[in-house]
Each structure stands twice: as structure tokens, then as C-alpha cells.
Amino acid sequence: MPSIRWTRRRMLAMGGAGLAALPLGLATRRARAQTPVSLQLSWLHSTQFAGSYIAQDRGFWRDAGLEVALLQGGPNAPVEPPVVSGTALIGISAADYTAAAVAEGAPFRIIGVAMQKNPFAIASLPQNPVATPADLAGKRIGMAVANTPVLQALCTLNNLDIGTIEIVPTQYSAQPLVAGEVDCLLCWETDLPVAMAIQGVESQTMLLADHGYALHSQTYIATEDSLTNRRAELVALMAGEVRGWDACRADPGAAAELTLAMFPDAGLDLPTQELQLQRQLPLMFSDLTDRNGFGSWSDEAVAANIETLGLLGREVTADLWDRSILDEVHAG
Amino acid sequence: MTRADRLGGGRFRAGITAGVGLLILLLLWEVLARALSGQFLLAAPAEVLSWLNAQRGLMTRALIQTLANAAAGFLAGNLVAIALAGIAFVWPRTERPVTGLALLIFCLPLVATGPILRVLLGPGNGPQIWLAALAVYYTTLIPLLVGLRAAPASWLDLVRSHGRGRWAELIHIRARAALPYLFAGLQIAAPAAFLGAMVGEFTGAERGMGVLTIRFIRAMDVPAIWALASVAAAVSILAYASIGWLARAVLTEPPPVILAPPRAARARRWSGLRQMLMTGGLALLLWWAAMQALDLNRFFAKRPGDVFDALFLAPDAGAMRATLGSALLETAVYLLPGYLAGLALGAGLAALIVLVPPLAALAMPLAVALRSVPIVTTAPLIVLALGRGAAGTTALVAVMVFFPTFVACLHGLRQAPGQIMDVFDSHAAGRLSRLIHVRIPAMLPAFFAAARVSVPAAILAVTVVEWLATGRGIGSLMALSASISDYDMLWASVVVVAVLSVLCHAGVAALERRVLRRYAPEQEEP
């Protein structure tokens, strides 16, 4: 979409933020024959996206003629707008957010699934554990009120009355659990429990995915327009992701070290990044990905996702998932 | 402060009290941190220092990044404010539309503007600079407009008797009269710019103190969180103090007695309404034109028509209005008490400091720190002290409102005319009687300017607290809407918040006119 890029340049010139244009300009000149594309990440840099860093570092994309910019996410950086507007070719989202955006008219398709198992978990302390959904009854759970549908879905799937659980609206931090303000937290398997472990607080987690909550996460989304008109770039970008993540699985330690080396200003530390990756890889690889390759999914998984999305109030069909890009990647 | 103080007599004593104040603060901090150890809430000063020492490279790079963005935003925002004030003054007809639009833009919530700025400006520092500028321009514009009117009628008569026009009046008299107010605005702006730049980094910036804050809060790295907070506070205090020092160096003359003839009350209700409608229409036009000109995708950049459709014509419009209404009600419950408490606290503390000057050494750093430390850092502490219910949220709103009021009132109290203070000196009148008879009436224009500026500040505060801490009300609704791509709801919330801000602002302004007609007739708009 050339018109948008032109507008952005003009805005930069007008906004006195000319500095921001500098790295862009340099990158384009050095790339010459390369096609510049952006991948919008869903959160701050960390080993959560280690596969992409490996692809970048080892030139998987460069060799395929792509100059990829990895756009960092953040608490006030939704993934959908840059993808819809063409600023980013691919965004990293999750099936529920994608379904919501599609319901609002965004022409998205899921073209790859990084996390086969949803990373949502209930974290608790060993002296007052939540090991099964039934343990939730009578507990105080710290979570964002916005995630109430997630808890409701878990309750429905496990025949629990959500009224027996006391929801305490908290910031996304393990502090209320450690301070005893709540009995458990709704969080990701890969962040707050890791923070507690690094701070020397022992905790345990119950993955929602192990109790019926089937929802693809860290999904790659692209617009239908890109799927029609920018296929070669999509295939090249996803091919790099697949190779990057396979390399990450082969040597997680090197991936963690690379993450730290690439982002020295991000305030990362090696033990945290290693532990995060160690807890994340099992969510990303399974017998299915061993058979069909990283990022793939089965029809049964899609059916289960549609069911969970229904519990979350999202009606979607299997057309939301588009296998054609990954098929080309794994064929070629 | 007596005239001798103003001329530099008490500088040394002030230095000592400032040192003692800082020491007391550090001591209190240490005691509190020890009491709360094991809760992962507060790190002691020693832990903070050792973290800073170990991570000085990381911290310096982050500080330089954020500080540069904050400085650029501070400069841009204040220049725009000065330009707008000049325009509004030279062409008085433009004052209402200019201040009205400025208010509307100031009220736009970060949750909505952040992602749009990021899409427009791409990776880099653009959104951080813009958000820092947006955080400061209004709090400079309003005091400046007040200051431009704070000139004695006799001086103006002198200019007019020489046959000079409005330009000469602006440059020779009003610009000078406005200086103390400009400095007050700049002091309020300094911590706001820093906080704006930090929050701007939430939109996906690569580096900076905001990025580190998010990281360390999730990592529960308490010494790191408080190290960031301390550095943010220290930078803001330094900026605040430097502007204050500059103000004292420049403003050596005691403030004049402002005598102005009272104006006859005119029937202005209808003209006010007409102006408001005009401003509203202009805002809608600008909104639409900006979206069209920048060719922003309708999926997330809704136009006025889209929001109208969603609110009134769509099949689920009723449900949408109900959701908005109940969120708004939840917000209002915290907003009003927090706003009033913040105003009372700000004005009260300013008065107390005038009565007992050494208190300033203790109160000033704390006040600046409270304003510059991101609410994500302090919120858990306040929540611990006051709970997650109404008290906690109200207190957080009060904290955000308190600072601009406090600074403006302190400046206002110091605008007590020198000659009148001399009269009271010669009668050996005490501090209290001077406060009541001279200083408070002199403070009123500044107080009301602060009360008006604080309306959007309070609304922004409550939405940020709801977004980040309590998960209720309209702030939480906006964050939720953005996360599930319900941009109709997000924009409708933005409109509702903006209209609410403007209405509350109009209410305060009406009260202000009644009071100032008596105490500061020069402030009435011509």
C-alpha cells in the first residue's frame, strides 16, 4: 500500500520526528534488492519470539529476498491496526483476538499457529494449590476483569459454577499472589510463574489447555488482500519462521543468548529467558508438528477451537484458518 | 516568602531545610520498605542504589532515550501552547474555539491515541514525543492565558494613551505579566512530559524507561521497579527545581497591584452555547478531515458518522449505550470525590507552605515525585494501603489532580501584590492574616485555572487507574474494546469522555466567572 507509506513519511516530516525515519531509510538502502516487510510482534522482545530472532540473525529471510523489521508490541500496541493498514505484513495474535477482529470487519486469516496449546494457566502456591479446576471453588483469583470470559469458559467446560470463585481485579503481576492478597492467578504459563521462580518463590501451574480450553495462541495472521497479492512474501516470511523455530528447539540455550545479544537495552536476563523458553517450547511442539512441521494444525484442533470460541461468544467457521501458505512452505 | 526571601536572602537556610527534608524522606522510605519486606511492593533506598550501580549502563541508555523524547515533547508542546495563547490573545474571537479544541484534544485518552500515533509514525520515537507534547501543552496554555490578563488596567491605559495597539500591549505589558504564570505552567509540564514519554513507550517502543518499567513489573523485580521510579522522580524534581530557579532569576520585581474596573454582567448564556456548538462542529470536522487526509483504515480509525451509527442506528445500539452508561457511572463514583480531594489537598498544602515555609523542603520533592512516577509503580502501594475499592481509586485520582493545583496555587499565593504586602508588613500583620486577606484573593485566578486544567487531568487519571489497576469503569472498557478490536466502542468511549470533560470544564468555568467577577475583574474575557 504505497499511499500509506507516503503518508507516514509525510507525517514524520511534519511531526518533527525525523530521527525515526533515519533507521528506516538506512535499512532500505542497504537492502537494495530486498523487499522490506514488517512482522508485528504481540509483546516486548523476549524469547517468546526467539525463532524470529534466529531467522533474522542467520539470514533465513535475507537469503529469500526479504528485509524483515520486527516491530515490538506493548501494553498499548494492539496488533490488528498495523496489519489491517498494511504497515505489518503479518501480525502475531491469538485465535480469540483474531475472531473478535474478524467480527468487526477485519479481513484476517490465521496462516500459522505457533502455540498449539494455549499458554493460559492458573498459578498458585504449593501450600494452597489449584491442581484441578474443582480446586477453584471458594478461591480468590487475581486477574484482569477483561478475562472473565476465559474463566467462564473454563468453568463451563468443567461443570463449575463461576459464582463460587471470587474474582479480584489485579494488575498483571504475581505480587498479589505472593503477598497473599489472592489464592491464585490467571496468567500465562511462560511469564508470571517464571518471574516467581527467578525471585525464589515456588509456585505451580494448571494449564487451561489440559482442561478442555482449546485455543490456538501466538497465531500468525495476515489479511485476505495479502493472501491474494503478496503470497511470495508471506511464504518467505513463514518459511523463515519455521526454520527459525526448528533451530530454536534444537538449541534453546543459544536462542536465549541470541535474544539477549540482540536486545541489550531490553533489560533481559539469561536465567529468565532460558526458563521462559523451557516452559514455552512444549506448548509449541507436539506429535502433530513433528509430523507436519512447525506452525501446522489438525482439523480436530480447529473443531475444538471453534467450540471454545463459541463459549467465549465468538462464532467462527473453519475458513478462519488458511493452510495454503504453510503448505507451500513445507512443500518447497 | 517575604520580599527578602525573594531577593535571595534565605537561600542558604532553604538549602539546609531542603537537605533535612530529603533526609527525612529517605528515612521514612527505608522504614516503610522494611515494614513491607517480603511483600514484593517496595524496595529500600540501599537496594535501589545497589541495583542502579550494578545496572548503570542499561539505566543510563534508557534514561537518555526517554529524557530526549520528553525534552523534545516538552519543547514542542510548550511552544505550541505559547503560539496558541498568542493567537487567542491577538484575535480574541479565536480564544473560545482555540481553548475548546485544545481541551478536546487534551482529553483524548492514551489508549486511543497511542496505537493511532504508532501506525502513523511507524517505529521510532514519534509517538513518545507526541504523547509527551500532548501531556503538556494544555497545562501551559491555560495559565498563560490567565497571565496575559493579569496586568493592571493603568498600565494598559498608558499604552493605549500612546495610541499603540494590541501588539504593543501584548509585547510590552502582557507578556511580562504572564511570565510568572508561564513558569508555573512549565513547572507543571516538566514531570508530565517525562511521564508522557514513558507512557508513550507502551505503544511498542524499542527502548527507554517505560519499556523497562513494563518488563520489571512483570518480572516482580522490585529494586529495579523502584530504581526506575526514583530516577524518573529525580529527573522531574531537577527539572522542576531548575525552572523554579530560572523563574526566581528572571522575576525579580514584586507582583503589581492589579486594579481593574468591574465589567457589567452581560447576558452571555446564549453566546456561550453558540460558541460551544461551534467548537463541537469544528472538532467533528477536524476529526473527519484528519482521518480522511491521513487515509486511516476505517477498521480502527472510526469517523464521526461511524460512531453515530454505532450509538444510535445499529441494531445493538441500545446495548452499546447501556454498556457505556454503566461504565460511565462506575467511573463518576470515583471521579468526583477524587477531583475535589485533589483540589482541596493542592490548595491546602500550598497555603500551609506559605504559613510554614520549611515544610516546602519536605512536601515539594514528594509532590513532584508523586506526579512523575508512573502510576503503575505507585498503584500497588496505594492499593495496599487503601484497598482496591473506592478509597484506593479516589486516592489515585487525587494524586494526579493534586500536583497541578498545588503548583498553580503556590505561584498564585506568591502573586500577592508587593505594595499591599508592604502595608501589611508595616502593620506587623501575621502570616495568617496576610494569607487570608492578601494571598488567597491573589491566588484565586490561578486556583481556578488549575481547577479547570484538572478536570481533564482527573478524567485521564481515573481512566488510567481503571485501565491498569482496578479493571472497572470507562478506562477498563476502552482497554478491553481495543484488545478485542471493538473500535466502535472505543471511539464512542472517547467521545463520551471528551464531552464529559468539556461539560465539567464548563461547569467549573461558570463558577469561576462568578467568583472572579468580584475578586479579579481583569480576568473576565472582553
HADDOCK unambig.tbl for C-alpha pairs under 7 A between the chains (distance, minus, plus):
assign (segid A and resid 7 and name CA) (segid B and resid 294 and name CA) 6.22 0.50 0.50
assign (segid A and resid 8 and name CA) (segid B and resid 120 and name CA) 5.31 0.50 0.50
assign (segid A and resid 8 and name CA) (segid B and resid 121 and name CA) 5.68 0.50 0.50
assign (segid A and resid 11 and name CA) (segid B and resid 120 and name CA) 6.93 0.50 0.50
assign (segid A and resid 11 and name CA) (segid B and resid 121 and name CA) 6.56 0.50 0.50
assign (segid A and resid 12 and name CA) (segid B and resid 121 and name CA) 5.97 0.50 0.50
assign (segid A and resid 17 and name CA) (segid B and resid 125 and name CA) 6.77 0.50 0.50
assign (segid A and resid 17 and name CA) (segid B and resid 126 and name CA) 5.21 0.50 0.50
assign (segid A and resid 20 and name CA) (segid B and resid 123 and name CA) 6.79 0.50 0.50
assign (segid A and resid 20 and name CA) (segid B and resid 124 and name CA) 4.48 0.50 0.50
assign (segid A and resid 20 and name CA) (segid B and resid 125 and name CA) 5.77 0.50 0.50
assign (segid A and resid 20 and name CA) (segid B and resid 126 and name CA) 6.58 0.50 0.50
assign (segid A and resid 72 and name CA) (segid B and resid 204 and name CA) 5.07 0.50 0.50
assign (segid A and resid 72 and name CA) (segid B and resid 205 and name CA) 6.74 0.50 0.50
assign (segid A and resid 72 and name CA) (segid B and resid 206 and name CA) 6.48 0.50 0.50
assign (segid A and resid 73 and name CA) (segid B and resid 203 and name CA) 6.86 0.50 0.50
assign (segid A and resid 73 and name CA) (segid B and resid 204 and name CA) 4.42 0.50 0.50
assign (segid A and resid 74 and name CA) (segid B and resid 202 and name CA) 5.21 0.50 0.50
assign (segid A and resid 74 and name CA) (segid B and resid 203 and name CA) 5.59 0.50 0.50
assign (segid A and resid 74 and name CA) (segid B and resid 204 and name CA) 4.77 0.50 0.50
assign (segid A and resid 75 and name CA) (segid B and resid 202 and name CA) 5.46 0.50 0.50
assign (segid A and resid 75 and name CA) (segid B and resid 203 and name CA) 6.71 0.50 0.50
assign (segid A and resid 76 and name CA) (segid B and resid 111 and name CA) 6.26 0.50 0.50
assign (segid A and resid 76 and name CA) (segid B and resid 114 and name CA) 6.46 0.50 0.50
assign (segid A and resid 76 and name CA) (segid B and resid 115 and name CA) 6.49 0.50 0.50
assign (segid A and resid 76 and name CA) (segid B and resid 202 and name CA) 5.15 0.50 0.50
assign (segid A and resid 76 and name CA) (segid B and resid 203 and name CA) 4.61 0.50 0.50
assign (segid A and resid 77 and name CA) (segid B and resid 115 and name CA) 5.49 0.50 0.50
assign (segid A and resid 77 and name CA) (segid B and resid 202 and name CA) 6.85 0.50 0.50
assign (segid A and resid 77 and name CA) (segid B and resid 203 and name CA) 4.43 0.50 0.50
assign (segid A and resid 77 and name CA) (segid B and resid 204 and name CA) 5.62 0.50 0.50
assign (segid A and resid 78 and name CA) (segid B and resid 115 and name CA) 6.74 0.50 0.50
assign (segid A and resid 78 and name CA) (segid B and resid 483 and name CA) 6.50 0.50 0.50
assign (segid A and resid 81 and name CA) (segid B and resid 300 and name CA) 6.16 0.50 0.50
assign (segid A and resid 82 and name CA) (segid B and resid 119 and name CA) 5.86 0.50 0.50
assign (segid A and resid 85 and name CA) (segid B and resid 297 and name CA) 5.90 0.50 0.50
assign (segid A and resid 97 and name CA) (segid B and resid 484 and name CA) 5.57 0.50 0.50
assign (segid A and resid 100 and name CA) (segid B and resid 484 and name CA) 5.44 0.50 0.50
assign (segid A and resid 100 and name CA) (segid B and resid 485 and name CA) 6.38 0.50 0.50
assign (segid A and resid 101 and name CA) (segid B and resid 484 and name CA) 6.37 0.50 0.50
assign (segid A and resid 101 and name CA) (segid B and resid 485 and name CA) 5.07 0.50 0.50
assign (segid A and resid 104 and name CA) (segid B and resid 485 and name CA) 6.77 0.50 0.50
assign (segid A and resid 104 and name CA) (segid B and resid 486 and name CA) 6.58 0.50 0.50
assign (segid A and resid 105 and name CA) (segid B and resid 299 and name CA) 6.82 0.50 0.50
assign (segid A and resid 106 and name CA) (segid B and resid 299 and name CA) 6.53 0.50 0.50
assign (segid A and resid 144 and name CA) (segid B and resid 471 and name CA) 6.24 0.50 0.50
assign (segid A and resid 145 and name CA) (segid B and resid 471 and name CA) 5.65 0.50 0.50
assign (segid A and resid 146 and name CA) (segid B and resid 480 and name CA) 6.09 0.50 0.50
assign (segid A and resid 169 and name CA) (segid B and resid 470 and name CA) 5.71 0.50 0.50
assign (segid A and resid 169 and name CA) (segid B and resid 471 and name CA) 5.88 0.50 0.50
assign (segid A and resid 170 and name CA) (segid B and resid 469 and name CA) 5.99 0.50 0.50
assign (segid A and resid 170 and name CA) (segid B and resid 470 and name CA) 6.39 0.50 0.50
assign (segid A and resid 171 and name CA) (segid B and resid 468 and name CA) 6.15 0.50 0.50
assign (segid A and resid 171 and name CA) (segid B and resid 469 and name CA) 5.18 0.50 0.50
assign (segid A and resid 172 and name CA) (segid B and resid 218 and name CA) 6.92 0.50 0.50
assign (segid A and resid 173 and name CA) (segid B and resid 217 and name CA) 6.63 0.50 0.50
assign (segid A and resid 173 and name CA) (segid B and resid 218 and name CA) 5.37 0.50 0.50
assign (segid A and resid 173 and name CA) (segid B and resid 220 and name CA) 6.97 0.50 0.50
assign (segid A and resid 174 and name CA) (segid B and resid 220 and name CA) 6.96 0.50 0.50
assign (segid A and resid 175 and name CA) (segid B and resid 40 and name CA) 6.02 0.50 0.50
assign (segid A and resid 175 and name CA) (segid B and resid 220 and name CA) 6.82 0.50 0.50
assign (segid A and resid 178 and name CA) (segid B and resid 39 and name CA) 6.74 0.50 0.50
assign (segid A and resid 179 and name CA) (segid B and resid 39 and name CA) 4.85 0.50 0.50
assign (segid A and resid 192 and name CA) (segid B and resid 218 and name CA) 6.52 0.50 0.50
assign (segid A and resid 192 and name CA) (segid B and resid 219 and name CA) 6.95 0.50 0.50
assign (segid A and resid 195 and name CA) (segid B and resid 219 and name CA) 4.66 0.50 0.50
assign (segid A and resid 195 and name CA) (segid B and resid 220 and name CA) 6.25 0.50 0.50
assign (segid A and resid 265 and name CA) (segid B and resid 58 and name CA) 6.05 0.50 0.50
assign (segid A and resid 265 and name CA) (segid B and resid 207 and name CA) 6.04 0.50 0.50
assign (segid A and resid 266 and name CA) (segid B and resid 207 and name CA) 6.28 0.50 0.50
assign (segid A and resid 266 and name CA) (segid B and resid 212 and name CA) 6.62 0.50 0.50
assign (segid A and resid 267 and name CA) (segid B and resid 212 and name CA) 6.20 0.50 0.50
